[in-house]
Amino acid sequence: MSRAARVTMVCTGNICRSPAMHYLAKREWGDAAEVTSAGIYAEIGMDVPQPMRRAAERHGLAIPRHRPTQLDRAILTQADLVLVATAQHARWAEREWGERVPHVFGIKEAAELARRAERPAGDTATERLANAAAALDAARQAVPAPLRSLDDPWSLDQATYDRVMDEIVDDLVAITEWAGLGRTHESGGPKH
């Protein structure tokens, strides 16, 4: 594969969950992926709130200045893999696409599927990441995993932001280890 695999992370406003997923995956997957994020109702002009930044910093992740992006069909079309925060986001993608989108998964769903899916084909991390959606979809077709939601921490307490970030880390580590993508979280999991 001559280009990095394209991965898009999705939440509602593209200011809390999807940027955390985006910048963590970017750090963990390195050059294997071109990671972006978007929101189904992007909060244009806003940035990642301080409680989300603090939650990310607990995992050694510094989130840079972020500019929310509105999710659209073009972004869905260009992505090899789309990880969404909730079933609502997956339904939005289906309506935009016109049918079930085989490369869209809830992040929690993808992590659960990764625990039992065949490793994606490919000799390099880029190839495996580009083929991850096909491997996850095959596992989903065999035995579906529930698309459980990643809670929206917006305007809640710091403990909620911390819990959501911990869940993002756990889910991303499961996907990373399954697909053999770059380095994993140094401590082996979230810092509690």
C-alpha positions as CSV (number, residue, x, y, z in Angstrom):
1,M,0.0,0.0,0.0
2,S,1.5,3.3,-1.1
3,R,-0.5,5.5,1.3
4,A,-1.2,5.4,5.0
5,A,-4.5,3.8,6.0
6,R,-7.3,6.4,6.5
7,V,-9.1,6.2,9.8
8,T,-11.8,8.6,11.0
9,M,-13.0,8.9,14.6
10,V,-16.6,10.2,15.1
11,C,-18.7,11.7,17.9
12,T,-21.3,14.4,18.1
13,G,-19.6,17.7,18.4
14,N,-16.0,16.6,17.5
15,I,-14.7,18.3,20.7
16,C,-14.4,15.6,23.4
17,R,-14.6,11.9,22.5
18,S,-13.5,11.8,18.8
19,P,-10.5,14.2,19.3
20,A,-9.3,12.0,22.2
21,M,-9.7,8.9,20.0
22,H,-8.0,10.7,17.1
23,Y,-4.9,12.0,18.8
24,L,-4.4,8.8,20.8
25,A,-4.7,6.6,17.6
26,K,-2.3,9.0,15.8
27,R,0.2,8.6,18.6
28,E,-0.1,4.9,18.9
29,W,-0.3,4.0,15.1
30,G,2.2,6.5,13.9
31,D,2.9,6.5,10.1
32,A,0.6,3.5,9.5
33,A,-2.5,5.7,9.7
34,E,-3.7,9.1,8.6
35,V,-6.1,9.7,11.5
36,T,-8.8,12.4,11.4
37,S,-12.0,13.0,13.4
38,A,-15.3,14.6,12.7
39,G,-18.7,15.2,14.4
40,I,-22.2,14.6,13.1
41,Y,-23.1,18.0,14.5
42,A,-19.6,19.5,14.7
43,E,-19.1,22.4,17.1
44,I,-17.3,24.6,14.6
45,G,-15.1,27.2,16.3
46,M,-14.8,25.4,19.5
47,D,-11.8,23.4,20.9
48,V,-11.3,20.4,23.1
49,P,-12.4,21.4,26.7
50,Q,-9.9,21.5,29.5
51,P,-11.4,18.5,31.4
52,M,-10.9,16.3,28.3
53,R,-7.3,17.6,28.0
54,R,-6.7,16.8,31.6
55,A,-8.1,13.3,31.2
56,A,-5.8,12.7,28.2
57,E,-2.8,14.0,30.0
58,R,-3.3,11.2,32.6
59,H,-2.3,8.9,29.8
60,G,0.6,11.1,28.6
61,L,-1.4,12.4,25.7
62,A,-1.2,16.1,24.9
63,I,-4.1,17.1,22.6
64,P,-3.1,19.9,20.2
65,R,-5.3,22.8,19.2
66,H,-8.3,21.1,17.5
67,R,-10.6,22.4,14.8
68,P,-13.9,20.5,14.7
69,T,-14.9,19.0,11.3
70,Q,-18.4,18.2,10.1
71,L,-18.8,14.5,9.1
72,D,-20.1,14.0,5.5
73,R,-20.3,11.4,2.8
74,A,-16.9,12.3,1.4
75,I,-15.2,11.7,4.7
76,L,-17.0,8.3,5.0
77,T,-16.1,7.4,1.4
78,Q,-12.4,8.2,1.8
79,A,-11.9,6.3,5.1
80,D,-10.7,2.7,5.3
81,L,-12.1,2.5,8.9
82,V,-14.5,4.7,10.9
83,L,-14.8,4.3,14.6
84,V,-17.8,6.0,16.2
85,A,-18.7,6.7,19.8
86,T,-22.4,5.6,19.8
87,A,-25.1,3.8,17.8
88,Q,-26.6,7.2,17.0
89,H,-23.4,8.1,15.1
90,A,-23.5,4.8,13.2
91,R,-27.1,5.4,12.3
92,W,-26.2,8.9,11.0
93,A,-23.5,7.3,8.8
94,E,-26.0,4.8,7.5
95,R,-28.5,7.5,6.6
96,E,-25.7,9.5,4.8
97,W,-24.4,6.4,3.1
98,G,-27.8,5.0,2.2
99,E,-27.3,1.6,3.7
100,R,-25.2,-0.2,6.4
101,V,-21.6,1.0,6.1
102,P,-19.3,-2.1,6.4
103,H,-16.3,0.0,7.6
104,V,-18.1,1.8,10.4
105,F,-17.9,0.4,13.9
106,G,-18.5,1.6,17.4
107,I,-15.1,1.9,19.2
108,K,-16.4,-0.5,21.9
109,E,-17.9,-2.8,19.3
110,A,-14.5,-2.9,17.4
111,A,-12.6,-3.6,20.6
112,E,-14.9,-6.5,21.4
113,L,-14.8,-7.9,17.9
114,A,-11.0,-7.6,17.9
115,R,-10.8,-10.0,20.8
116,R,-12.2,-12.8,18.6
117,A,-11.6,-11.7,15.0
118,E,-9.0,-13.1,12.7
119,R,-6.0,-10.7,12.6
120,P,-6.3,-8.5,9.5
121,A,-4.3,-9.5,6.4
122,G,-1.1,-7.6,5.6
123,D,2.6,-7.7,6.1
124,T,2.8,-4.1,7.5
125,A,0.9,-2.2,10.1
126,T,-0.5,0.0,7.3
127,E,-1.8,-3.0,5.3
128,R,-3.3,-4.5,8.5
129,L,-5.0,-1.3,9.4
130,A,-6.3,-0.8,5.9
131,N,-7.7,-4.4,6.1
132,A,-9.0,-4.1,9.7
133,A,-12.6,-3.1,8.7
134,A,-12.9,-6.3,6.5
135,A,-11.7,-8.5,9.4
136,L,-13.9,-6.8,11.9
137,D,-16.9,-7.0,9.6
138,A,-16.4,-10.7,9.0
139,A,-16.4,-11.2,12.8
140,R,-19.5,-9.0,13.1
141,Q,-21.3,-11.0,10.4
142,A,-20.4,-14.3,12.2
143,V,-21.4,-13.2,15.7
144,P,-22.5,-9.6,16.1
145,A,-21.2,-7.5,19.0
146,P,-23.4,-4.9,20.6
147,L,-22.7,-1.4,19.6
148,R,-22.4,0.0,23.2
149,S,-22.1,3.7,23.6
150,L,-19.1,5.7,24.8
151,D,-20.7,8.2,27.1
152,D,-20.6,11.9,26.2
153,P,-18.7,13.7,29.1
154,W,-19.6,17.2,27.8
155,S,-20.2,19.6,30.8
156,L,-20.0,16.8,33.3
157,D,-17.5,16.3,36.2
158,Q,-13.8,15.5,35.8
159,A,-14.4,11.9,37.0
160,T,-16.6,11.3,34.0
161,Y,-14.1,12.7,31.5
162,D,-11.4,10.5,33.2
163,R,-13.6,7.4,32.9
164,V,-14.4,8.1,29.3
165,M,-10.8,8.6,28.5
166,D,-9.9,5.3,30.3
167,E,-12.5,3.5,28.2
168,I,-11.0,5.0,25.0
169,V,-7.5,3.9,26.0
170,D,-8.7,0.3,26.8
171,D,-10.6,0.0,23.5
172,L,-7.8,1.4,21.4
173,V,-5.2,-0.8,23.1
174,A,-7.4,-3.9,22.2
175,I,-7.6,-2.8,18.6
176,T,-3.9,-1.9,18.4
177,E,-2.7,-5.2,19.9
178,W,-5.1,-7.3,17.7
179,A,-3.9,-5.7,14.5
180,G,-0.3,-5.4,15.5
181,L,-0.3,-1.6,15.0
182,G,2.7,0.3,16.3
183,R,3.4,0.6,19.9
184,T,0.9,0.1,22.7
185,H,0.3,2.2,25.8
186,E,3.6,2.1,27.8
187,S,1.9,1.1,31.0
188,G,-0.1,-1.7,29.4
189,G,-3.4,0.1,30.1
190,P,-4.9,3.2,31.5
191,K,-3.6,4.9,34.6
192,H,-6.3,4.9,37.3
